Every structure is written in structure tokens, then in C-alpha cells.
């Protein structure tokens, strides 16, 4: 492991906005902040918004800057990348930003029912291979996790360059009869992108430089809490023949 990574890991532990749980806290579903983020971490009752797979935290910080009336938490497992967002938030004295280092599969170990008001998923790994469909962050398995944290009206935002993941998410929404508020397959080309959607991460700039359209979906789970897995016919296309698979 490089010295720079070690330095970042060490510095992360000095940031008040950075939470790195112990192994048993994540797997034992007993983290002290579960149900207590408002009182013990942010010390206010503003709504909490998560960014899952936050990477360097660019979107988390940008959202928090634009909306001081809400609290934002970036979630990822890559501590060396998250360091950038945590350091920026610390240097700017932002009191509505936090970062949680954990695997997203364990996310409901850290938040109580109704504790999260919205979820953003920005440029996640689309998990293109059929056998990895369960790992897509809009798969039924993940929706069940989100349903344990979100109120009925809680929104989920997906912003991605992946046409495959965009189409898959539409299939999931249709399969379970979820409310879809927005679905746009080219937010810049169509003029759909507003100030918030126009925030660009490093990954997004890379995709735009390649001429790839950026998609956006916004939906809610309503009262639904069970999401059985299902096969999506779009996964029958051999990935070796897909342009998306080649570029990744």
C-alpha cells in the first residue's frame, strides 16, 4: 500500500465528519449512530440524504453546499477516495456533511426506519454481467434495504452513463409498480439537467469527454417493502457484444 494512501487513511480518522465503523458494528447491526444521526452526529433535525458509492465525495459536498437545509452523508468503502470529500468539507467548515465508510450491502445496519429522506446513486458500477445483477444498486435486493430506511415518500435518484443500468432500473420500477417521477436518457442533450443535475464528478466528465449521454431516474418506493428478485430479459444480451462492456 502506498504512503499516500496510508496518510489519507490516517487523516480520515481526524475528521469529525468521517465515520469508520468497527467490523462488529457493521455486521452486528449495532452501530451507535443507528437512529441517532440527528442527535449525536449532526445535532439538528434536518432531513438526511445519502449518496451511495460517493467516491471522492464531489456530489455529496456539492449537494450540501446548494442545500444547507438538509444533511448529506456520502457512503463508500474506498477510504482513500473519500478522503478528498471529507477534507474539503472540513476545510470549508461544512456542518451538514458526513462520510460513512462501509459496504453498501450493509447500509441498513447504520440507519433506522425513516431516518433517511432521500438517496442519490451517482455513476455506480453497473454490474453488467448477468450473474452480478443482484449487485446493481437498483436491484430488488438493494431496494429492500432502502425500504427499511426511507419513508413512503422518500425519493431515490439514479444518475448514470450506463444505458444498461438505466433500462434495468426502468424494468424494476415497472415490475413493482413504483412511482417514477422522472426518466431521461440524455439530461444534457435534452436540456433536462438543472443546477443540481449539472454537478459533474470526475467520472462524469470522463464519460462526457467520450460523448456518452448521461441518464437520470427519480422514483420512490411508496409503501412497498418486499422486492423479490426477477430475471430481466435485457440481461440475455451477451455482454461481450455490448459497447458498454467494451468501454469498461
C-alpha positions as CSV (number, residue, x, y, z in Angstrom):
1,X,0.0,0.0,0.0
2,X,1.4,3.4,-1.0
3,X,2.4,6.0,1.6
4,X,-0.2,8.5,0.2
5,X,-3.0,6.0,0.9
6,X,-1.7,5.4,4.4
7,X,-1.6,9.1,5.0
8,X,-5.1,9.6,3.8
9,X,-6.4,6.7,5.9
10,X,-4.8,8.2,9.0
11,X,-6.1,11.7,8.3
12,X,-9.6,10.4,7.7
13,X,-9.7,9.4,11.4
14,X,-9.0,13.0,12.4
15,X,-12.0,14.4,10.5
16,X,-15.1,14.9,12.7
17,X,-17.3,14.4,9.6
18,X,-15.8,10.9,8.9
19,X,-17.3,7.7,10.4
20,X,-15.3,4.5,10.1
21,X,-17.2,1.7,11.9
22,X,-15.6,-1.3,13.5
23,X,-16.2,-4.7,11.9
24,X,-18.6,-5.9,14.5
25,X,-20.7,-2.7,14.4
26,X,-21.4,-3.2,10.8
27,X,-22.1,-6.9,10.8
28,X,-23.8,-6.9,14.2
29,X,-26.3,-4.3,13.1
30,X,-25.5,-2.4,16.3
31,X,-23.7,0.8,15.2
32,X,-24.2,3.5,17.9
33,X,-25.3,6.1,15.3
34,X,-28.2,4.0,14.0
35,X,-31.3,6.0,14.9
36,X,-29.2,8.8,16.4
37,X,-27.7,10.6,13.4
38,X,-29.7,13.7,14.1
39,X,-28.9,13.9,17.8
40,X,-25.4,12.6,18.0
41,X,-23.8,13.4,14.7
42,X,-25.4,16.4,13.0
43,X,-27.1,17.8,16.2
44,X,-30.1,19.1,14.3
45,X,-33.3,17.6,12.9
46,X,-32.7,18.4,9.2
47,X,-33.6,15.7,6.7
48,X,-30.8,13.3,5.9
49,X,-29.8,12.5,2.3
50,X,-27.4,9.7,1.4
51,X,-25.1,9.4,-1.7
52,X,-24.3,5.8,-2.2
53,X,-21.0,5.0,-3.9
54,X,-19.8,8.6,-3.3
55,X,-16.2,8.1,-4.5
56,X,-14.4,11.3,-3.9
57,X,-17.5,12.9,-2.4
58,X,-17.8,15.6,-5.0
59,X,-21.6,15.2,-5.3
60,X,-22.1,14.9,-1.6
61,X,-20.2,18.2,-1.0
62,X,-21.9,20.0,-3.9
63,X,-25.4,19.0,-2.8
64,X,-24.7,20.1,0.8
65,X,-23.4,23.5,-0.5
66,X,-26.5,24.0,-2.5
67,X,-29.0,23.0,0.2
68,X,-27.9,23.9,3.8
69,X,-31.4,23.0,5.0
70,X,-30.6,19.3,4.7
71,X,-27.8,17.0,5.9
72,X,-25.8,14.8,3.4
73,X,-23.8,11.6,4.0
74,X,-21.6,10.1,1.4
75,X,-21.2,6.3,1.6
76,X,-18.4,4.3,0.1
77,X,-15.8,1.7,1.0
78,X,-12.9,3.4,-0.7
79,X,-11.4,5.4,2.2
80,X,-8.5,6.9,0.2
81,X,-11.0,8.4,-2.3
82,X,-13.5,9.6,0.4
83,X,-10.6,11.5,2.0
84,X,-10.9,14.2,-0.7
85,X,-14.6,14.9,0.2
86,X,-14.0,14.7,3.9
87,X,-11.1,17.1,3.7
88,X,-13.0,19.6,1.5
89,X,-15.9,19.6,3.9
90,X,-13.6,20.0,6.9
91,X,-11.6,22.9,5.3
92,X,-14.9,24.7,4.4
93,X,-16.3,24.2,7.8
94,X,-19.5,22.5,6.5
95,X,-21.7,21.2,9.3
96,X,-24.2,19.4,7.1
97,X,-21.8,16.9,5.6
98,X,-20.8,13.5,6.8
99,X,-19.0,10.4,5.3
100,X,-19.5,6.8,6.2
101,X,-17.0,4.2,5.2
102,X,-18.8,0.9,4.8
103,X,-20.0,-1.5,2.1
104,X,-23.4,-0.5,0.7
105,X,-24.6,-4.1,1.3
106,X,-24.6,-3.2,5.0
107,X,-26.2,0.2,4.7
108,X,-29.3,-0.7,6.8
109,X,-27.0,-1.5,9.7
110,X,-26.5,2.2,10.2
111,X,-29.9,3.8,9.7
112,X,-33.2,3.3,11.4
113,X,-36.6,3.2,9.7
114,X,-37.5,6.6,8.3
115,X,-34.1,8.1,9.3
116,X,-33.2,8.8,5.6
117,X,-35.3,11.1,3.5
118,X,-33.6,10.6,0.1
119,X,-31.0,8.5,-1.6
120,X,-28.7,9.5,-4.5
121,X,-26.8,6.9,-6.6
122,X,-24.3,8.5,-8.9
123,X,-22.3,6.6,-11.5
124,X,-22.3,3.3,-9.8
125,X,-20.7,0.2,-11.2
126,X,-23.5,-1.1,-13.5
127,X,-22.5,-4.7,-12.8
128,X,-23.1,-5.6,-16.5
129,X,-22.7,-9.4,-16.3
130,X,-26.0,-11.2,-15.6
131,X,-24.6,-13.2,-12.7
132,X,-23.9,-9.9,-10.9
133,X,-27.4,-8.5,-11.3
134,X,-28.0,-8.7,-7.6
135,X,-25.2,-6.3,-7.0
136,X,-26.7,-3.5,-9.1
137,X,-27.6,-0.7,-6.7
138,X,-31.2,-0.5,-8.0
139,X,-31.7,-4.3,-7.8
140,X,-34.6,-5.6,-5.7
141,X,-32.2,-6.8,-3.0
142,X,-31.0,-3.2,-2.6
143,X,-34.4,-1.7,-2.8
144,X,-35.4,-3.9,0.2
145,X,-32.5,-2.3,2.1
146,X,-33.5,1.2,1.1
147,X,-37.1,0.5,2.1
148,X,-36.0,-0.2,5.7
149,X,-34.6,3.4,5.9
150,X,-36.9,5.5,3.7
151,X,-40.3,6.9,4.4
152,X,-43.0,6.1,1.8
153,X,-42.4,9.4,0.0
154,X,-38.6,9.1,0.1
155,X,-37.0,9.5,-3.3
156,X,-34.3,7.6,-5.0
157,X,-32.2,9.4,-7.6
158,X,-30.0,7.5,-10.1
159,X,-27.6,9.4,-12.4
160,X,-25.5,7.2,-14.7
161,X,-23.9,6.9,-18.1
162,X,-24.9,3.3,-18.3
163,X,-27.8,2.8,-20.7
164,X,-27.9,-0.8,-19.5
165,X,-28.4,0.2,-15.8
166,X,-30.9,2.9,-16.9
167,X,-33.0,0.4,-18.8
168,X,-32.7,-2.2,-16.0
169,X,-33.9,0.4,-13.4
170,X,-36.9,1.2,-15.6
171,X,-37.7,-2.5,-15.7
172,X,-37.5,-2.8,-11.9
173,X,-39.8,0.2,-11.5
174,X,-42.3,-1.3,-13.9
175,X,-42.1,-4.7,-12.4
176,X,-43.0,-3.5,-8.9
177,X,-45.4,-0.7,-9.9
178,X,-43.3,2.0,-8.3
179,X,-43.9,5.7,-8.9
180,X,-41.4,7.1,-11.4
181,X,-41.2,10.9,-11.3
182,X,-38.6,11.4,-14.0
183,X,-36.7,9.2,-16.5
184,X,-34.4,10.9,-19.0
185,X,-31.9,9.1,-21.2
186,X,-29.8,12.3,-22.1
187,X,-30.1,15.0,-19.5
188,X,-27.7,17.4,-21.3
189,X,-28.8,16.8,-24.8
190,X,-32.5,17.2,-23.9
191,X,-31.9,20.3,-21.7
192,X,-33.4,18.4,-18.7
193,X,-30.4,19.0,-16.4
194,X,-31.0,21.7,-13.7
195,X,-28.4,23.2,-11.4
196,X,-28.2,20.1,-9.2
197,X,-28.1,17.6,-12.1
198,X,-25.4,19.7,-13.8
199,X,-22.9,19.0,-10.9
200,X,-20.2,16.9,-12.6
201,X,-18.0,14.3,-10.9
202,X,-14.6,13.3,-12.3
203,X,-16.2,10.1,-13.7
204,X,-19.0,12.1,-15.4
205,X,-16.5,14.4,-17.1
206,X,-14.7,11.4,-18.4
207,X,-17.9,9.9,-19.8
208,X,-18.9,13.2,-21.3
209,X,-15.5,13.5,-23.0
210,X,-16.2,10.2,-24.7
211,X,-19.5,11.6,-26.0
212,X,-21.7,9.4,-23.8
213,X,-25.2,10.6,-22.8
214,X,-25.9,10.9,-19.1
215,X,-29.2,9.4,-17.8
216,X,-31.3,10.3,-14.8
217,X,-34.1,8.5,-13.0
218,X,-36.1,9.6,-9.9
219,X,-38.5,7.3,-8.2
220,X,-40.0,6.3,-4.9
221,X,-40.8,3.0,-3.2
222,X,-44.1,4.1,-1.7
223,X,-45.5,1.6,0.9
224,X,-43.8,-1.4,-0.8
225,X,-41.4,-3.3,1.4
226,X,-40.9,-6.6,-0.4
227,X,-38.9,-6.9,-3.6
228,X,-38.4,-10.4,-4.8
229,X,-35.7,-10.9,-7.4
230,X,-36.7,-11.4,-11.0
231,X,-35.0,-12.1,-14.3
232,X,-34.8,-9.2,-16.8
233,X,-34.8,-10.1,-20.4
234,X,-32.3,-7.4,-21.2
235,X,-29.6,-9.4,-19.4
236,X,-29.8,-12.1,-22.1
237,X,-27.7,-9.9,-24.5
238,X,-24.1,-11.3,-24.5
239,X,-22.0,-8.7,-22.7
240,X,-19.0,-9.2,-25.0
241,X,-21.1,-7.8,-27.8
242,X,-22.2,-4.7,-25.8
243,X,-20.4,-1.4,-26.3
244,X,-20.8,-0.6,-22.7
245,X,-19.0,-3.8,-21.7
246,X,-16.1,-3.0,-24.1
247,X,-15.6,0.5,-22.7
248,X,-15.4,-0.7,-19.1
